[in-house]
């Protein structure tokens, strides 16, 4: 899932994610837009990602969220 967060601090994940991905494997990449921001993921719960900014500035960022699927076997790396 990817997009832009310009208002608020919550990214809502698609409904189908709850049955499709392992919630323990969710990773979030945040890229500040236009100004320097100290962004971090506060928590992930109820199919939502909550973002914070260290100095309480308004959040304006791009996001890229990934997770492992839980409906297939885990991939094994072969050397």
Buried (B, 14 or more C-beta within 10 A) or exposed (E): BEEEBEEEBEBEBEEEBEEBBEBEEBEBEBEBEEEEBEBEBEEBEEBEBBBEBEEEEEBBBBBEBEBBEBEEEEEEEEE
